[in-house]
Amino acid sequence: MDNQKIKTDTNNTIGKNIREARQRAGIGQTELVSRLQLLDIKMTRETLVKLERGVQHIQLEQLKGIKQVLGVSYEELLD
């Protein structure tokens, strides 16, 4: 079930929210990806860039990991 993809809207809300939460936390893209990989979540920096730009849909497992690493709620990432 964690392979389920979450489609973003045309405004790229999820990607923008991830970028803002990451920047608020003072974490760079490479560091976020490294922390996710330590949690056995498959992500590359290229994937994160695509997610933040709204070019790629995010997988549920990735969303869970980003939420955990950044210490934010699902609402903050999805609203």
C-alpha positions in Angstrom: 0.0 0.0 0.0 3.0 2.3 0.5 3.6 2.2 -3.2 0.4 4.1 -3.8 1.0 7.4 -5.6 -0.6 10.7 -4.4 -1.4 13.0 -7.3 -0.7 16.7 -6.8 -3.0 19.4 -8.0 -2.2 21.8 -10.9 -0.9 24.4 -8.4 1.7 21.9 -7.1 0.6 22.3 -3.5 2.3 19.3 -2.1 5.7 20.1 -3.8 5.6 23.7 -2.6 4.6 22.7 0.9 7.5 20.2 1.0 10.0 22.8 -0.1 8.7 25.4 2.4 8.8 22.9 5.3 12.2 21.7 4.3 13.5 25.3 4.2 11.9 26.2 7.5 13.7 23.2 9.0 17.0 24.4 7.6 17.5 21.2 5.7 19.0 21.0 2.2 17.7 18.6 -0.5 20.7 16.3 -0.2 20.4 16.1 3.6 16.6 15.3 3.4 17.3 12.6 0.8 20.1 11.1 3.0 17.8 11.0 6.0 15.0 9.4 4.0 17.5 6.8 2.7 18.5 6.0 6.3 14.8 5.2 6.9 14.9 2.8 3.9 12.8 5.1 1.8 13.8 5.1 -1.9 14.5 8.6 -2.9 17.1 10.4 -4.9 17.9 14.1 -5.0 16.6 14.2 -8.6 13.3 12.7 -7.4 13.0 15.3 -4.6 13.6 18.1 -7.2 10.9 16.7 -9.4 8.5 16.4 -6.4 9.1 19.9 -5.3 8.6 21.2 -8.9 5.4 19.2 -9.3 6.7 17.1 -12.2 6.4 13.8 -10.4 3.8 12.3 -8.1 4.8 11.4 -4.6 4.4 7.9 -3.2 2.7 7.4 0.2 5.9 5.9 1.6 7.9 9.1 0.6 5.2 11.4 2.0 5.3 9.5 5.4 9.1 9.7 5.5 9.2 13.4 4.6 6.6 14.1 7.3 8.7 12.2 9.9 12.0 13.8 9.0 10.7 17.3 8.8 8.5 16.9 11.9 5.4 18.3 10.2 1.8 17.1 9.9 0.1 15.7 6.9 -2.1 18.8 6.8 0.9 21.0 6.5 2.1 19.0 3.5 -1.3 18.5 1.8 -3.1 21.8 2.4 
